Amino acid sequence: MVKIGITHRLFFSILAATCLAVLCMLLIMQWSINRGFIQYLNATAHDNMESLATNLEHAYGEHGNWDFFRDDPSFWTIRMIHKQPDNARSGITGKAKPPRIPLVILDAGRRPLFGDPTESKEIRYRPINYNEKTVGYVGLLPPKQFLSPHQLQFLQDQKLALITAVLVLVLAAAAFSLPLARRLVRPVRSLSLAIHELASGKYSIRVPATSSDELGRLAQDFNSMAAELEKNEQARYQWVADISHELRTPLAILRGEIEALLEGVRDTTPEAVRSLHTEVIRLHRLVDDLHQLTLSDLGALTYRKHDLDLADLLRDSAQTHRAEFARKGIDLTIDIEEGCRANVFADDERLGQLFTNLFDNSLKYTDAGGKLVVRLRCGGKQAVAEFEDSSPGVPEGDLEKLFDRLYRVDASRSRASGGSGLGLAICRNIVQAHNGAITAHPSMLGGILVRVIIPLFEGKP
């Protein structure tokens, strides 16, 4: 089975539409010419019939009967129609064949004086009156029944000219349609090739967007999709590399410690076992964070939302972490706006996890002797919670990256503090699941300020 490409399909479609339009135009023009020409002949014949009827009325009045007409009807009708003078008879020779006259003339008793009234049933008669008395009738045959050779030739010439114009238009449309179809299909073909390249894993492919129409917007959308896929692919490679790196460190430590114990280099002491336990806990924390983040990305984390007071939840979480902050010498201050009714529709377990991650983040990455101020404000239709800690800080250009998976600022907030680099990424997913927003900003205390915005609950969802 022969497959027809989109270029030829488009070509045949344009050509077929053009041919249909031209054919309709041809039929309409032929109908218009025939109708207009017949109307013209009807109008001319009607004028001639009126003129002839007037002349016949005068002639009848001069002779008192129709005997003069019966003697030479052809001459009289020709002279009367063309309004020739009486001496016009001298211009007609006996050999000349008089033209066919499309007239029918009847006397008062509707007996034929000239012409055959049975030639057509469409003859319309006009009475010939003399002294307010009908003395005869004159009628015309339909013009289409007495077209002269010149008139027929005129109609044929017009139809031939129309057919020629139609053929020229069809040929011009054919010559124009194929380049047009190729031009219209060129972006589609380019996009099709690019899609094949993209499917094979070449995410750097791009297509030129040279127009502002639908095809141009489609090319722009394709380029955006390819750029996003390229970014995701790079993120995937980075993700695998980062996880491998994160797992390599505790595994290397565990291997070294175990080999030292097996070879007798180190004694099996509580301190050695405690070191192994610490690395196992770190591995467990990393795997658990990865599991939580994966569930969040897949939308598989369960949320049991209900009406709750965000201020109470924040106080309980702060109280749980207060002892740890005290051990490290970090001053923890809770500042909740007086009269703040922070009623939100949320999952208290997930928001507790959010606050726990934020407290742990400040606890791990704030220098001893520093400070953490936690504020809660209610304004408009949203509750705003802020976690502002002291040094070390984060370069302003890296603040937006804090919520990326496994991201750390190595100079200050390093792996040595024990974090997996996934806590803030989990925080972002939890906040987004509550239709909120989380951002990071420079802190006036020298560290960072994490701002969490959650909509207030105004009624049943």
ChimeraX attribute file (.defattr): number of C-alpha atoms within 10 A of each C-alpha:
attribute: neighborCount
match mode: 1-to-1
recipient: residues
	/A:1	3
	/A:2	4
	/A:3	5
	/A:4	8
	/A:5	10
	/A:6	14
	/A:7	21
	/A:8	15
	/A:9	12
	/A:10	18
	/A:11	22
	/A:12	16
	/A:13	14
	/A:14	19
	/A:15	21
	/A:16	15
	/A:17	13
	/A:18	18
	/A:19	19
	/A:20	13
	/A:21	12
	/A:22	18
	/A:23	15
	/A:24	12
	/A:25	14
	/A:26	17
	/A:27	12
	/A:28	12
	/A:29	15
	/A:30	17
	/A:31	12
	/A:32	12
	/A:33	15
	/A:34	16
	/A:35	12
	/A:36	12
	/A:37	17
	/A:38	16
	/A:39	13
	/A:40	13
	/A:41	16
	/A:42	17
	/A:43	13
	/A:44	12
	/A:45	20
	/A:46	14
	/A:47	13
	/A:48	18
	/A:49	21
	/A:50	16
	/A:51	15
	/A:52	23
	/A:53	23
	/A:54	15
	/A:55	19
	/A:56	24
	/A:57	18
	/A:58	15
	/A:59	16
	/A:60	20
	/A:61	14
	/A:62	10
	/A:63	11
	/A:64	12
	/A:65	13
	/A:66	19
	/A:67	12
	/A:68	14
	/A:69	18
	/A:70	12
	/A:71	10
	/A:72	11
	/A:73	17
	/A:74	17
	/A:75	16
	/A:76	22
	/A:77	19
	/A:78	18
	/A:79	18
	/A:80	20
	/A:81	19
	/A:82	12
	/A:83	15
	/A:84	12
	/A:85	9
	/A:86	11
	/A:87	9
	/A:88	12
	/A:89	13
	/A:90	7
	/A:91	8
	/A:92	12
	/A:93	9
	/A:94	7
	/A:95	6
	/A:96	8
	/A:97	8
	/A:98	12
	/A:99	9
	/A:100	12
	/A:101	15
	/A:102	18
	/A:103	21
	/A:104	21
	/A:105	26
	/A:106	23
	/A:107	18
	/A:108	16
	/A:109	10
	/A:110	13
	/A:111	12
	/A:112	16
	/A:113	18
	/A:114	20
	/A:115	19
	/A:116	14
	/A:117	19
	/A:118	9
	/A:119	12
	/A:120	11
	/A:121	9
	/A:122	12
	/A:123	16
	/A:124	12
	/A:125	16
	/A:126	15
	/A:127	18
	/A:128	25
	/A:129	19
	/A:130	15
	/A:131	8
	/A:132	7
	/A:133	10
	/A:134	14
	/A:135	20
	/A:136	25
	/A:137	23
	/A:138	24
	/A:139	23
	/A:140	23
	/A:141	23
	/A:142	20
	/A:143	18
	/A:144	13
	/A:145	10
	/A:146	13
	/A:147	15
	/A:148	13
	/A:149	9
	/A:150	9
	/A:151	12
	/A:152	12
	/A:153	12
	/A:154	13
	/A:155	16
	/A:156	12
	/A:157	12
	/A:158	15
	/A:159	17
	/A:160	12
	/A:161	12
	/A:162	17
	/A:163	16
	/A:164	12
	/A:165	14
	/A:166	18
	/A:167	14
	/A:168	12
	/A:169	15
	/A:170	19
	/A:171	14
	/A:172	13
	/A:173	18
	/A:174	19
	/A:175	13
	/A:176	14
	/A:177	21
	/A:178	18
	/A:179	13
	/A:180	16
	/A:181	19
	/A:182	17
	/A:183	12
	/A:184	14
	/A:185	18
	/A:186	13
	/A:187	20
	/A:188	17
	/A:189	14
	/A:190	14
	/A:191	20
	/A:192	13
	/A:193	14
	/A:194	21
	/A:195	19
	/A:196	12
	/A:197	15
	/A:198	19
	/A:199	10
	/A:200	9
	/A:201	13
	/A:202	15
	/A:203	21
	/A:204	14
	/A:205	17
	/A:206	21
	/A:207	19
	/A:208	12
	/A:209	17
	/A:210	12
	/A:211	12
	/A:212	11
	/A:213	10
	/A:214	9
	/A:215	17
	/A:216	16
	/A:217	14
	/A:218	17
	/A:219	23
	/A:220	19
	/A:221	13
	/A:222	20
	/A:223	21
	/A:224	13
	/A:225	15
	/A:226	21
	/A:227	16
	/A:228	13
	/A:229	17
	/A:230	18
	/A:231	14
	/A:232	14
	/A:233	14
	/A:234	12
	/A:235	13
	/A:236	12
	/A:237	11
	/A:238	14
	/A:239	15
	/A:240	12
	/A:241	12
	/A:242	16
	/A:243	16
	/A:244	11
	/A:245	11
	/A:246	18
	/A:247	16
	/A:248	13
	/A:249	14
	/A:250	18
	/A:251	14
	/A:252	12
	/A:253	15
	/A:254	18
	/A:255	13
	/A:256	13
	/A:257	17
	/A:258	18
	/A:259	13
	/A:260	15
	/A:261	16
	/A:262	12
	/A:263	9
	/A:264	10
	/A:265	11
	/A:266	13
	/A:267	13
	/A:268	13
	/A:269	10
	/A:270	9
	/A:271	10
	/A:272	16
	/A:273	14
	/A:274	11
	/A:275	15
	/A:276	19
	/A:277	13
	/A:278	14
	/A:279	18
	/A:280	16
	/A:281	13
	/A:282	18
	/A:283	19
	/A:284	12
	/A:285	15
	/A:286	21
	/A:287	15
	/A:288	12
	/A:289	18
	/A:290	19
	/A:291	12
	/A:292	17
	/A:293	22
	/A:294	14
	/A:295	14
	/A:296	19
	/A:297	12
	/A:298	9
	/A:299	12
	/A:300	11
	/A:301	16
	/A:302	10
	/A:303	15
	/A:304	11
	/A:305	14
	/A:306	15
	/A:307	16
	/A:308	16
	/A:309	18
	/A:310	23
	/A:311	21
	/A:312	13
	/A:313	16
	/A:314	20
	/A:315	14
	/A:316	13
	/A:317	18
	/A:318	19
	/A:319	13
	/A:320	12
	/A:321	15
	/A:322	16
	/A:323	13
	/A:324	14
	/A:325	24
	/A:326	13
	/A:327	9
	/A:328	15
	/A:329	15
	/A:330	22
	/A:331	16
	/A:332	21
	/A:333	15
	/A:334	15
	/A:335	14
	/A:336	17
	/A:337	13
	/A:338	9
	/A:339	8
	/A:340	15
	/A:341	16
	/A:342	24
	/A:343	22
	/A:344	23
	/A:345	22
	/A:346	24
	/A:347	19
	/A:348	19
	/A:349	12
	/A:350	20
	/A:351	19
	/A:352	16
	/A:353	17
	/A:354	22
	/A:355	20
	/A:356	18
	/A:357	18
	/A:358	17
	/A:359	23
	/A:360	17
	/A:361	19
	/A:362	24
	/A:363	23
	/A:364	18
	/A:365	22
	/A:366	26
	/A:367	18
	/A:368	17
	/A:369	12
	/A:370	21
	/A:371	22
	/A:372	23
	/A:373	16
	/A:374	21
	/A:375	18
	/A:376	22
	/A:377	19
	/A:378	21
	/A:379	12
	/A:380	7
	/A:381	11
	/A:382	17
	/A:383	23
	/A:384	19
	/A:385	23
	/A:386	20
	/A:387	23
	/A:388	24
	/A:389	31
	/A:390	24
	/A:391	19
	/A:392	17
	/A:393	22
	/A:394	22
	/A:395	12
	/A:396	12
	/A:397	7
	/A:398	13
	/A:399	18
	/A:400	11
	/A:401	16
	/A:402	19
	/A:403	22
	/A:404	15
	/A:405	21
	/A:406	20
	/A:407	18
	/A:408	20
	/A:409	16
	/A:410	10
	/A:411	9
	/A:412	16
	/A:413	20
	/A:414	16
	/A:415	16
	/A:416	10
	/A:417	13
	/A:418	14
	/A:419	19
	/A:420	23
	/A:421	24
	/A:422	21
	/A:423	26
	/A:424	23
	/A:425	20
	/A:426	24
	/A:427	25
	/A:428	19
	/A:429	21
	/A:430	23
	/A:431	19
	/A:432	13
	/A:433	17
	/A:434	19
	/A:435	12
	/A:436	17
	/A:437	18
	/A:438	20
	/A:439	15
	/A:440	21
	/A:441	17
	/A:442	17
	/A:443	17
	/A:444	12
	/A:445	17
	/A:446	17
	/A:447	23
	/A:448	25
	/A:449	24
	/A:450	20
	/A:451	18
	/A:452	21
	/A:453	21
	/A:454	24
	/A:455	21
	/A:456	22
	/A:457	20
	/A:458	11
	/A:459	9
	/A:460	7
	/A:461	6
